Amino acid sequence: MVLKYPNYYFIYALLFISVFAFTSNAQAEKKYVLKFATLVPADTAWMKEVNRWADEVKQKSQGRLTFKIYPGGVMGDEPDVLRKIRSRQLHGAFFTGYGIGRIYSSARVLEMPFLFKNTDESDYVRDHLMPEIEAGFRYKGFELLGWPEIGSIHFFSKKPINSLAELKQRRIWLWQGDPVGEAFANAADVSPVPLSIIDVYTQLSAKHGSIDTVYNSSFGALTMQWHTKLSYATHISMTNAIGALVVSNRFFKKLPKELQQLLTTTGKKTAETINHITRRDNKDSITLLKNSGIQFMWNWNEKEKQAMLAIRDKAAQDLIASDYISKKMFNRTKTLLDKFHANQ
């Protein structure tokens, strides 16, 4: 029997298959651009590693996922970058602890001053806390791709610092809006000068600038050229400052699964490489700073050590009371430290 009319089911099936194949192919070939910002200056080992990361992602994705990177604070201070991510002008960033605190503040327990004696302690605690931290970032709308360190933080000053009493006499910079810095300043009875990090070099350079003392890693002080305006630094490190490679969940979820996996695995590897660079270059930077004329000073006596620990405890109480760092996270950190010491 010969059909007088076309088989419409057959035609519809052909159309469906054609549309599905076209859509799948278009999805496979769709390209994504990750707009990524950081305060890290362009000509640094850190930034070279971020650029290497971008090249690796581009190559392994066959050009489907590329980075557009904005280094050196060209997109503003970290609160500015965060606002631009949330308004979709940017998609990701390399944040320091300050920016991290504006996403998931409890993670900053890892850079609580004078809490960890060495990187063995902080590494152990971080590794155990990381699942909770990743979940915290995700809940706040971000995917945590990697955890690069900024390094050991020291005071740097135009004038000598040989005691806590002398430190209190200095015009100390405070990263404007930083709750951890504010808590420690209050606990130490210090009146700092709040400024954006973008304005620090200008104020150090000015003849009658508003600050004469800052804090940074040795590598950071060099790369940001702050050391050229300073003469002294403290031997004692306050903390091992944290960092994070993040991307907004909004952008991340648009990526096909294989690109999500690529970004996650390469981001983790990049952070680990930056950690290696940080620990190496911060040690080397101390030698470079000394050679440039920076004099390291202030070896604590036991009384000063106990005074600093009392300041830390008071600041911690205030941060917990305000729920900037959750009591649960702080207690878990202390428990992990105790476990580490017991294992040792």
CORMORA-V366170 format. One line per field, one symbol per residue. phi: phi as a letter, one per 40 degrees, with the letter a starting at -180 (. if undefined). psi: psi as a letter, one per 40 degrees, with the letter a starting at -180 (. if undefined). A space follows every 50 residues. Layout:
phi->???
psi->???
//
This chain:
phi->.cccbcccccccccccccccccccccccccbbbccbbacccccbcccccc ccdccccccccfgcbbbbbbcggccgcccccccccccgcbbaabccdccd ccbbccccdcbcdgcbcacccccccddccddcccccccccgbbccabccc hccbcbacbcbbaccccccccccbcdgcccccccccccfbbcbcaccccc ccccccdbccbbabbaccccccccgcccbbbbacccccabccaacbbccd cdcccddccdccccccccccccccdccccccccccccccccchcbcagcc cccccccccccdccccdcccccgcbccccccccccccccccccc
psi->hhhdiigdddddddddddddddddddddeiiihhhhiiehidgidddddd ddddddddddefedhiihhgifedeaidddddddddeedidiihiadddd decgddeedefhhedhdiddddddddddeddddddddddeeihhdigiid ahhiihieiiheiddddeeighihhhehdddddddddefigihhiidded dddddidfieiehiiiiddddddeeddeeieiiidhhdihiiihhiiidd ddeeiidddddddddddddddddddddddddddddddddddeehhhaghi iddddddddddddddddddddefdhiddddddddddddddddd.
//
